[in-house]
């Protein structure tokens, strides 16, 4: 699976990282979940 980030997303992410310091790690976790369970839908509750 290939993840593509739009320029708008990168800009918004940069400003949000100042407020939410764990956002980079949270996005990395979501990407890992999507790699394993590509058909799951938010909020990604895995039991």
C-alpha positions in Angstrom: 0.0 0.0 0.0 1.3 3.4 -0.9 0.4 6.5 1.2 0.5 9.8 -0.6 0.3 13.1 1.3 -1.1 16.1 -0.4 0.5 19.5 0.0 -2.5 20.8 1.9 -2.2 17.9 4.3 1.5 18.5 4.9 0.8 22.2 5.6 -2.0 21.3 8.0 0.1 18.6 9.7 3.0 21.0 10.3 0.7 23.4 12.2 -1.1 20.6 14.1 2.2 19.1 15.2 2.8 22.2 17.3 -0.4 21.4 19.3 -0.4 17.6 19.1 3.1 16.4 19.6 2.2 12.7 19.3 0.5 13.2 15.9 3.4 11.8 13.9 3.4 8.6 16.0 -0.4 8.4 15.8 -0.4 8.6 12.0 2.4 5.9 11.8 0.2 3.6 13.9 -2.8 4.2 11.7 -0.7 3.4 8.6 0.5 0.1 10.3 -3.1 -0.8 11.0 -4.2 -0.1 7.5 -1.3 -2.3 6.1 -2.6 -5.2 8.2 -6.3 -4.5 8.0 -6.9 -2.5 4.8 -10.7 -3.0 4.9 -11.2 -1.8 8.5 -13.1 1.5 8.9 -12.5 4.2 11.6 -12.2 4.4 14.5 -10.0 1.3 14.1 -11.1 -0.6 17.2 -9.3 -3.9 17.0 -10.5 -6.5 19.5 
